[in-house]
């Protein structure tokens, strides 16, 4: 979240703007709105909040003494007691939001191609028409084709793919986004982390799969149709004119593509893959499925 987004949230809370803040900030704002007094807030946090508020309201210069500015504001009755409470609470919200967002940003992961390698391949993999085996490093732009059996590819410490027989794919990045371009065949993917939103996408001829901490399977059925099963988590199925966010705790299958001259995303059944495969992949990157922990 940018500084501008945080400012918008503060504007909304202080009544300077009617525009609503981002949805994931609202719970934090609502929590502070419930406060009946400011006695629970540490003094240093109050002081930091006042400093931000004073700058925000453009009443006085941020370089002058903080406590003196507060006294001036009270003496001149620019703020009544209700406003004092409201603005102080809003300032503390700003500080809390900043801390929460900073921590969240630090947990998000980037994908780095220098970490990509083949971790399992009984029959080898054709990489740019040359047979490569286990341990081989994959470079951005390499064309990978299944030689005889499926193989396993680890893109990073938190992303692993099981690529099926007769599959053809290529990796590349553009504008900070990592793309897995699946032209033929199918693959299962386990992502054990919070990937920065929209930073990892799978491309198929029929449409794209946008992921963010997800386990799924996909298979190219034809140039106009792709099968996708969201095994756990959330993905966005995106086509030129139509997109849909789908969620599942234990398998939800769909087919996306063009039918009767229109883009459609239709329900389907689980096929082409099984839980033992996903569980084995997950174990290799230290991920535990939620459905396993619930039963």
N, C-alpha and C positions, 0 to 999 in steps of 0.2 A: 504494500500500500504506500502511495506517495504522500508527501507532506500536504499536497493539495487535498487529498481525500480526508486526511485528519482534520484539516481546517474546515472542510465542509461539515464534518460531524460536529465540530465545536460551534460553528455558526448555527446549525440547527438547534443545538441544545440551549444556546444562549438567546435564541429568538431573533438572531440577525438574518436568518434565512429560513424559508419554508421548505426548501429542498431536503429530502430525507437522506441520511447517510447510507453507506454501504450496509447490506443486510447483516453481515457477520460482525459489524460494530454495534448494532442495535442492542443485543443482549447486554453488552457492557454498559451502554448508556442507561438502559432500563434499570440495571442493578443500582447505579448511582442515584437514579431518580427516586428510588425507594428510601434513600437515607433520610432520617428524621433530624439528625444533627451532625455537626462536623467534629464532634469531640473525639471520634474514633480515629481521625486522620492524624498522622504524625505532623509535628510543626514544620519540619523541613519540607514535607510534601506540600503542605499548605502554602509555604513561602514560594516554592517553585511554581505552584499553581497560580498564585497571585501575580508572579512575574510574567507568566505567559498571558494571563488575562489583561494585564495593564498594556502589554504590547499589542494585544489583539484589539482592544478597544481604542487604541491610539489616543488615550487620554494624556499620557505623559511619556517622556523619553525613557527607554529601557535602561539608559546609563545612570539615571538618578537612583537615589537610595530607595529600596523597596518599601520598607516600613514607613518612611516619610510619605511616599506616594499614597499608601493606603490611608494614612491619617488625613492627608489633604482631600482625598476622595470622600471620606466620611464627613469631614468638616464642611465641605461645600455641598453636601447632600446630593452628590451626583449619583450615589448608590444608596438605596434604602436597605434595611436589614434583609429583606427577601432577596434583593438582587445580590447582596453580599453572599448569602448562602448559595444561590443559584450559580453565580459566576465562579465561586470557589470550587463547588462541586464539579462544574464543567471543566475547570482547569485541571483538577485531579483526574478526571476522566481522560483528558488529553494525555497526561503523563502515563496513566495506566495503559491506554491504547497503544502508545508508542512502545512501551516495554513489551506488551503482548505481541505486537506485530514484529518487533525485532527478534524475539525468541522464535516466532513462527517462521520467519525468513531464514533463520539459521538452520532450521530443521529441514528445509527444502533442499532437494538435490539437483545437481546438474548432471547430464550424461556426457561422459568424455570418451571419445573413440579410442584413445590410447590404451584404454582398459579392456577393450573388446577382444575376445579370443574364443577359439573352439575348445570346449571342455570335454566333449564326448563325441566320437565319430568312429564307429566300427569299420566303415567302408571308406572313410575319407570324405572330403568335401571338395568340390570343384570351385576354386577361388580364382576368378579371371582365367578360367579354362585350365588351371594347374591344380593337381591333386594336393590337398593339404590335410594334415592330420591333427590329432589332439595337441593342444598347446600352441597352435599357430595363431599369430596375432592378426586381427582383421583391421584393415585400414578404411578410412572414409572413402566411399565410392567403389569399393570392391564389389564385384558381382559374385554371389554365392549360389551354387546349384547343388542339390542333393545328388550324390553319385549313385548310391544304391539303397541305403537305409536312412532313417531319420538321424539327425545329429543335434547336439546341444550347443548353444552359443550363449556366452555370458557377455553382455554389453558392458556392465559395470558391476560393482559389488552388490547392487540391489536389483538388477534387472537380468533375468535369464529367459531364454527362448528355447523351445523344443521344436525344431523345424522338420516337418514331415517329408517323406519320400516324394520325389518329383516336384519339389518346390524351387522357386527362383526368386531371389530377393537382393536388394541393394540398400546400403546405409548411406545417408548423407545428411548434412546440416545446412540450414539456411536461416538467416536472421535470428540466430539463437535457438532454433527449434531443431530437434533431432527427428529425422524421418526414417521409418523402416518401410521401404517400398516393396510390397509383396505382389509380384506379377503373376505367379502361378503357385498352386499348392496350398498348404495350410501350416499353421503354427500355433503353439500354445505359449502364452506369456505370463510370467509371474513377476510382479513389481513390488518389492518389499520396501517401500518408502513413499514419502510425499513428494512426488515430482512436481516441480514448479508448474502451475497451471498452463496447459497447452504446449509444454516444452517437449513432449514426447507424443508423436503421432504415427499411426500405422496407415499406410496408403494402400488401397486396393483399387482395381479398375472401376468398381461400382461406387466406392465412397471411402471416406476416411474414418478412422477410429481414434478418438482423442482420449488419452488416459491420464489418470492421476492417482497412482497407488491402487492398482487393479490386477485382478487375475482374469484372463479371458482366453478364448480360443477363436480363431478365425480361419476361414477357408474360402479361396476364390473358386466359385462354382462355374462362372463364365465371365466374359468381359462386362456383362451387365448385371451380375448378381453375386453377392458375397454373403456367406453364412457367418454369423457372429454369436458366440455364447459368452455372456458375462457370468463368470463362475463365482466371483465374489467382488463386491465393490461397485464402482460406477464408471461408465464410459459414455461418450457422446458419439453417436453415429451421425456422420455429417456428409451430405451430398450437396450438389450444386444449388438445388432449390429447396431442400428439405433437410432438417436435422432433428434429432431426438435424443434426450438424455435417458439412459436406461440403467436401472440398479437391480442388484440381486444379492442375496446372502448365500445362496447355493444353487446356482445355474438358472439363467433366464436366456433363452435362445431366440434369435431373430434372423430374418433374411432381409437384406436391404438391396435395392436395385430398381431398375425400371421395369414396370409391368403395365401393359395397356397404355403405353405412351405417357406414363406418369411415374414419378419417384415414389416408392413405397417402402415402409419398414413394417414387416409383418411378423407376427409371432411364429416360432418354430419349436422343435423339440431338441433335446440334447443328443448329439451324435458326433462321430468322428474322434471323440476323446473320452477319457475316463478319469475318475478321481485319483487312482493310484499314480498316474503319470504326474498330475499336478502336485500331489503330495510329495513325491520324490524330488521334483524341481524345487518346491518351496523349502524343503529341508536343506538343500544344498546352499541356500542363501539365508538360512536361519529365519524363515518365515513360518508362522503357525496359523493355519486356517481358523477362522472364527467358528466355523461349523464343527470342527474337531473339538474345540474347547468347550462347546456347548453340549456335546453328547458324551 
